[in-house]
């Protein structure tokens, strides 16, 4: 099934969804941007579960393009799905790794039974992926993934990001 794609402009940590996607770094221990905001607003329970994941399955960190879930702590969601996007390097990054982030998050969402998933624009902040290209890759990956998720909501921080994703969804 192909999920309905919706767009919202604003703060992903304020979204009411079954799962919120965190554009994490491989350490899973918080950072800047979306990652830091989710850890701050979600509280210590998220970090506690991330530390447990590092101590067990992901001792070297979560690989780029993969996804793993934790509690959402104090967020208005049941779960946070952490994914590590690729860093964009001139003359380009690996688009298959960025697409994998979205596919893997939907796979994890299906395992959890999540029906609504809120995504940020993975890799477009500090990791430098060009917004228009990232939007194209994200929307295409979601449309091509067979999932039981009913709604994928792209939550874009500013108007420029919202417009880039809107151009792909229309």
C-alpha positions, 0 to 999 in steps of 0.5 A: 500500500502507498501511504498518503503524503502530507506536508506540515511546516514547523517543529517536528517535536510538536507532531502528534504521530505514531512515530517521529523520525529522528535525523540522528548521527551514528552515535545515537546519543543526541546532537544538533538540529532535529536530533538535539531537539528530539532528545531535549523535548523527548527527555532522558528516556530516549537517550537511555534507550539509545545508550542501551542500543549502543551497548548491545546491537550498535556498538560502533553506531547505527550505520548510514541508511539504517533505522532503529526505534526507541520510546518517544519519551515525552513527545506526542508520539509512541516511538522515535525512529532514528535514522542516519542520513548520508553526508553530502560531499561534492560532487555528490552523495550516494542517493541510494543511502538517502533513499534507504533512510526512508525505506528503512524507517517505513520498515521499522514503522511496519514492525511497530504497527505505526500508521502515521510517521512524521519525517524531517528532511533527512540530511539537509541540515548539517549534512549538506544535502541539497534540498530539492534533490533530497525532497525528490529522493524522499518522496520517490522512496516513500512512494515506491515503498510497500508499507502498511503506514497510512500517512507519511507527514513530511515536517519541514522546518521552514518555508524553503523546505516546505516548497521543495517538498510541495513541488515533489508531492504535487 
